[in-house]
Amino acid sequence: MDSTALDQAVRDLTDAKDRWAELPIAGRIGYLDRIRSLLAERSDRWVALAAEAKGLREDSPLLGEEWLAGPYGVLTWLAAISETLQAIDAGTDPLRGSVVSERADGQTVVRVAPHDFNEWLLLNGFSSEVWMQPGVTAANVRDHLGSAYRGPRAAGKVALVLGAGNVSSIAPLDVLYKLYADNEVVICKLNPVNDYLGPLFEEIFAPLIADGFLRFVNGGADVGEYLCTHPGVDSIHVTGSERTHDAIVYGVGPEAAARRERDERVNPKPVTSELGGVGPTIVVPGPWSKADIAFQAEHIATQKLQNSGFNCIAAQVLVLPEGWEHTEALTVAVRDALARAEQRPAYYPGADDRRQGVNDAYPQAETLAGSRTLVPGIDAADPKAYAFTTEFFAPALATTSLPAGSAADFLDQAVTFANEQLHGTLGANLLIHPKTIRQLGPKLDDAVAALRYGTVGVNAWTAVGYSSPRATWGAFPGHTPDDVQSGIGVVHNALLFDRPQKTVVRGPFTPFPRSISAGESSMSPRPPWFVTNKTSLVTSRRLARFAADGKLRHLPGILLSAMRG
């Protein structure tokens, strides 16, 4: 795309930015309703385009991923933000349906899912909480949401969103967040990996485009660089790599590293970001059965192989308890699950080179099923280990171990290891038996509190937090541009919290009906996002249909398909 067309797009947005800033809430909700309808009509085409680009056969259960991480994710957010805005506009409580509590140390926790009966039914046993930063209390938490809509509106601004190429809902959700949370009109440059969705997005977002509030553009790094430095662009949001962020803020070339060291920025514009990182999955020792080992091996394989490993929160380091009686059996089961999962193309550019980088760093790396890598037994005491400092962004998983001891002692060590040895703070997973949870009592929540990650999953992959519309998504707060790691700021966050610290998602350790004998009050079968779920496509498509119109007639079909998975 040439500079003339880019300049015109920015001018259009500049002309419209104050109109958007001053637009009443009712008018904004009107756009949401129209976009939701347009998206519902085009969901099948969205998924078909993604399937073709990623090389998935049209009947593959893996297409369920494209429904959940595509149309479904956007549809649920549209409904959630609309409900929040309606409450703000009417002067009622946006947290109606949420549970507000305080931990023993005073930290405020808002349970944001399940939000209603339908969420309770469809994701039975799963929950999402947003934990707030110090200073936010149960009494004042409502003063810390929707700040863009309280008091005089700020002057209009133009935001640049640099879209991600891996997950198709990221760019639309980032666009919507800038518009509705930050009150800024948007020019979105799609990533070349998935810019085939551009024409479809223009149809879905046609109401916002027609009125001058949104523009989509395509192009490579040159287009991104041009827009990042454009005088008409006021702010930037990027989902991508730490390297991309640093190029935006500190430039490129021999002097860039020195500028970063001095925090000498070549681009003074505010930049928010979600940049991935090295994600741990921590296995807490406990009385696991053979069935538990088999199920959690599938869970771990899913955390690694979903979207062929091209996820910013893909599990990268499996932290095992050394000396635990089930460590070897679990390792064998994980190896088998990685090898047995349906084969798929490594569609994201550079995947072979990144896998080769893993193999070069670790001669002991095992190749599984021709395209997957397992690196066993990395020394946990090595602070410069490649697996601890470099995001693989490929179907490659590493394992390390820490002395088992008691569950409490192991958990303390694992939290310290994850916080101090691994690069990035986006997401961390804990797998822990219900009996061990009861044994630990409040020590488990203390460990969750101590983990410096933007999303923590307890028996639920952190991707559940990504897909929970009222949860926050982003790195743990406190990063600075010169040490950005997993990024700065949050997105999603349909309740518009302005001082969140982390999201905590929880799920059942065992699927229904085994959950009953394990003492868990959950009726969830194998989740539809598991790479081993044979009805994932049907279940996920039906979930998206329900998210589009909310009609109860969809529920029996969803539940029947889910139970067969």
N, C-alpha and C positions, 0 to 999 in steps of 0.2 A: 504494500500500500504506500503510495507516494506521499510526500510531505504536504502537498496541497490538500489532499483529501483529509489527512490527519488534522491539519490546521482548521479546516472547515468543521470537522466534528467537534473540536474543542470550542470553536466559536459558537456553534449551536448550543452546546452545553452551558457556556458562559452566559448566553442570552437567557437561558431558562433557569439558572441556578437560584435566583431570588424568588421566582415563582414557586419553585419546589419548596424552598425554605419557609415560605409563608403559607403553603397549602394547608388548609384545615385537615384534621385527622379524618373526618368523614370522606374527604376527597381521596386521601391516601388509601383508605380501606377499599374504596371503589376500584382502584387499580388492582389491588390484591385479588378481589373477586373475579375480575376479568382475566387476569393472568392465570388464576387457578383453573378457570374453565378452558382457556386455550391450551394449557398444559395437559389437562385430562384428555383432550381430543388428540393429542400428539404423543402420548406416552409410548404407544407401541412403536411408532417410528423412531423415537429417541433410542429405545432399547435395540431396535433392529440395526440402526446405524452403529451403535457401540459394538454390537456383536460382530458385525462385519469387520470393523476396524481392528478388533482384538482377536479375530480368528476363531470365534466360538461357533460351534454348530447350532442351528436354530432350535434344536430340542434339548440342548445341554442343560442339566440342572444348574450349572454355573451361571446361567443367564439370570438366575435369581439375584446375583450380586449387582447386575446392571439395573435391575428394577429398584432394589433397596438403596443403592448408592447413586441413583439417578432420579427418576421422577418421584419415587416415594419420599425421598429425603426433602425435596423441594416442596411437595404438596403438604407434608405435615408441618413444615415451617410456615408456609403461607397461612394455614389455619391457626397456628399458635400465635403468630404475631398479630393477626387480625383480632383475636380474642383479647390480647393484651391492650391493643390500641382502643378497642371498644370500651374496655374498662377505664382506661385513662380518660377517654373523652366523656364518659358518663359520670366520672368521679367516683366510681366504685373500686373495689379492691382487686388489683391485678393478680394478687396472690391467692384469690379464692380458688380452692382446689389444691393448693400447696400446703404443706405442713412446715411451720417454722419452729425451730428448737435451738437450744444452745448446748454445746458440749460442756463437759465439766470444767474445761479451761476457759469457758466463756465464748468460744468461737461459735458464730451463728451459722446454722445449717438450714437450708431450705430444700425440702423434698419436692422435686419438680416433676417426677414421674414415679408411679402412675398418676396422671393428672385427673383422670375421670374413670368411669366404670369400663369404658371400652379399652383404654390402655391397660387397666388392671386385668381384663379378660385376655387380651391378645398377647401381652407380654407378662403373663402371670409368673410371679416370682422374681421379676426384674424390677429394679428401682434406680432412679438417678437423683442425686443430691448436688446442690451447689453450696460449697463452703465459702464463707465470706472472709475478706481480709480483716485484720484487727481494726477495731473502731466501728464496725458495723454490728449492731446489736439487734436482738429480736424486736426491740421497741422502735428502732429507727430504720430497719431494713427497707421499708417501703419508701423512705426518703432517698434511697440509693438505687432507684430503678426509674427508667424512663426520663432521665434528666433532660434530654433534648426536647421534651414536650412540656416541661415545667418551667414557667417563667417565659420571658421574651425569647423569641426564636433568634438564633445566631444568623449572621449574614450567610448567604449562599456560598457554596464552594464546589469546586470540580475535583473529583477523585479519580485517580487511575487505579484500576484493578488489573493486576497481571495474573491471569488465570492459570490454574494447574492443568497438567496434561493427563493425569492418571485417573482421577475420579470425576465423573462427569457432572456431579452436582456441586462441586466446589466453586466453580466460577459463578454460576447463578446465585448460590447462597451468599458468596462474598459480595456480589453486586447488590443484592437485596439488603444486606446488612449495612453497607455504606449508605444506601438510600434511606432506610428506615430507622437505623440506630444512630448514624452519624449525621444524617440530614444533608447529605451531599449527593449531587448528581454525578453520574459515572460514565467514564469511557473505559470499556473493558477490552483489553487485548487478550485474545484467546491464545492458548499455547498451540504451537504448530502440530503437536501430537494429536490433539482432538479438535482442531478448528473446523473439522468436517461438521461439527454441531452448530457452527455459526448461523447458517441460514435458518435452522430450526429454532434456535434461541431468538432470532429476530422475529419469527412468527409468534412465539410464545409471549415475548415481551413487547409486542407491537404497540400496545397502548402507551407505555412509557416512552418508547422510541418516537411515536407520532407526535407526542407533546414536548419533545426536546430534552427529556430527562435522562436518556440513556443512549449510548452508542456502543456497538460491537465493532472491533477492528481485528484484522489478522496481520500476521507478519512475524519475522524472526527477531533476533536480538537487536537489530538495527532499529526496528520500529519501537521496541520497548525502550531503548536508550533515548530515542528522539522524544518520546512522550514523557519519560521520567524527568527530562530537563526542560520540558515545554513551559514557557512562562504562564500559560493559562491553566496549568495543573497545580492544584493547591496541596494535595496529599496523595500518598501512594499506599496501596496494600498489595502484598505479594504472597502467594502461596508457592513455595518452591524450595530451593536449597539455600543454605547459608552462604554459599559462594555467590549466588545471584543477589542476595541482599547486600553483601559487601560491595559488589560491583556497582550497585545503585548508589550506595551511601559514600563509598570511598574511591570509586573509580576502578580502573583496571591498569595493568602494566606494572613495571618494576617498582614504582613508588607506592602502589596501593597498600601493600602490607605495612609500610612505614606510616602512611597516613592513618591507617586503622590503629596502629600502636599509639599514635599521638591523638587519636580521635579527632582528626582533622578532616572534616567532611566536605566533599566536593558538591554534595547535594543537600541543601539545608532543609528540604521539605520533610514534614513528619512522615515516617514510614512505619506502618504496622505490618506484621508478618506472621506466617505459620510455616515453619521450616523443617519439620521432621526431627530426626535424631536417632539415637540408639535406644530402642525400646526393650526393657527387660520383662521377662515372665518369670516370676519367683514361685517355686514349688515349695510349699511349707510341709515339713514331714508330719505324717499322721497315719491313722489306721486305714489306709486305702485298700480296697478290694481289687480283684482282677478286673471287674467291670468298671470300677472307678479309673483304673489305669488306662483301659481301652478308650473310655469316653474322653478323658482329659488329653490323651494323645491326639485324638481327633480335634479337640479344642486348640491345642498347640499348633497342629498342622494348619488349621484354619487361620490362626493368627499370623502364620508365616505365608501361606500360599494364596489366601484370598487376593483377587486381582493380580495373580501371578507374582505376588511379593512386592508389587509396586504401590505400596501404601506407606505413608509417612509414619504410621503407627504399627507397621508390621513388627511382630516379635522378632528380635534379632539375637538376644542373649538369653538362653534358658538357664536360670540359676537353680542348680540342683543341690540337695542336701547330701554332703559326702558322708558315707557310712549309714545312710538310711537304708532300711531293708528293701525298699522298692525302687531305689534309684536306677539300678541296672535294668529292671523290668520296664520301667517307664521310658528309659532311653531307647531300648529295643522297640517299644511300641511306637514311639515318636518316629524313629527311623522308618518303621514299616508304614506308618500313616503318611509320611512325606512321599514315600515311594509309590503307594497305592492310589493316591488322589488322582483324579482325572487329569490327563496331560493337557497342556494348553500352550500356545505360543508365548514366548517372551517378547511381547509386542513393543515394550518401551525401549526407545533408542539407547544404546550403550549397555544393555543388560549383559551381553557376553563379556564385554570388557570389565564390567564390575565383578562378575563372577570370577573372571580370570584374576582380578586383583585379590580376591579372597583366596583363591588357590595358590597364588604366588606367596601370600603372607603365611599360609598354613599348608605345608606339604602333606600333613595328615588328613586334609580335607577329603571327605568321601563324596563321590558322585552317585546320586540316586536317580534312578529312572531316566538317566541321560541328561536331565536339565536342572536338577536340584542338587544343592550342596549342603552337607552337614559337617560342621567342624567340631569335633568332640574335644573336651578336656582342656580348654584354655586356662592358663594360670590366672586365677582371680587377683593375684597380687601384682600383676604386671600393669602399671598405670598407662603404659603406652601401647597396649595391645591394639592391633588394627581393628579387631571386632568391637572394642570398647570406645574407639575414637572416631570411627568412620562409618557412616550409614551405608549399608550394603545396597539397599533399594534394588533387590534382586531376590530370587527364590533360594536364599542361603540362610541357614540358621547355625548359630554357634552355641556351645554349651560350656558352662563353667560350674564350679562347685565350691561350697563353703562348708566348714565343719557343721554337722547336724546338731549334736547336743539336744537340748530341749527345743520345742517349737518356738518358745519365746526368745531364747538365745539366738536361734537361727534367724528368726525374723529381724531381730535387732541388727545382726551382721549384714543381712541382705539389704536392709534399708540403707545402712551406711555405704555398702558397696554400690548400690544403685545411685545414691546421691553424689558420691565422691569419685567413682571410677568411670561412669558412663557419661558420654557427651550428649547433652540434650535433656529436655525436661517436658516433652510432650505427653507421653503416656507410659504407665507402668501397670503390669498385671500381677495379681496374686491369686494362686490356686491353693485352696485350703479346705480341708474336710470339715463338715459341720460339727463333728465332735471336737475338733481342734479349735474351731471358732468358739464353742461354748467353754472349752478349757481356758482359752486365753482371756475371755471376757473383755474388759475395756482395753486390754493391751493391744488388741487388734486395731481398734480405732486410733489408739495412740501411734501405732506404726503407720497407719494411713495418713494421719496428720503429719507425721515426720517426713513422708515421701514428698520431695520437692518436684512434683509433676503436675501438669495442668489437668490431667485426667488420670484417676486411679481406678482400676477395675478389680473388684473382689469376686472371683468366680464368674466374671463376665469380661469379655474382651473390651478394651477401651473404645473400640469402634461403636459400641452401644452408646457411648457418650456422644460420639459424632452424630449419630442418627437420632438422638433425643433432642427435639427442637428447642426445648426450654432450658437445656443444659448449656454450659459455656464450652467453647472449644478453642484451645490455644495453649501456649506454653505456661509454665508456672511464672507468676509475675516477678519482676525484678531485673530482667535482662536489660542490658544497655546496647546501643548500636555497636560498640566496639567489642562486646562479648555477647552476641545475640543468641547463640545456640539455637533453641527451637522457636525463637521469635518473640515478638512484643505485641500485646493486645489479645483480644478474643473476638470470635465471630459466633454465629448461630445465636444463642443467648436471647431467645424470643421474649423473655421477661425483662430484657434490657437492664440487667444489673450493671451498675457502673463500678463496683469494687469487688468482683469475685476473686477468689483465690484458686479454687480448683473444683472440678466436678468429680464425684465419686459414684461409680455405677456398681451395682451388686446383682448377682444372679444366682441361680441354684447350682450346687455342685454336681448334682445328679439329675438326669432327665426323668420325667414322669413315665411310668409309675414308681420307679425305684426311689424317687425323691421322698415318697411317703415313709418307706422303711428307714430312710436316712434321717428322718425327723425334720424334713423341710416341707413347709406348707406351699408347695409349688406344683402346678399342673402343666408346666411347660415341657413339651417333648424336646427332641434334638432341635436346636434353633435353626431357622431357615438360612442363616448366613454361614452355617457350617459347610465346608467344601465336601463333606460326606453326605449331605442331606439330599436324598433322591427326589424329593418333591419341592425343592427350593424354588424352581421356576414358577410352578403353579401357585404356591403359597405367596410368594413375593408379588407376583402380578395381581393376585386377589387383594393383597394388602394395599397396593397402590390404587386399585379401583375403589376400595373403601375410603382411602385418604382423599380421593378426588371428590366424593359426594357425601360421605358419611352415612350412607343408607344401610340400615341394619340387615337388609337382605343378603349382604355380602358375608356376614359373620359365620353362618353355618359352613359355607364352603371353605372359608379360611381355616376354621378349626379342624374340619375333616382332613384337609390336605396337610395341615401341620402335624396332626397325629400320625399320619402315614409316613412322615419324613424320617 
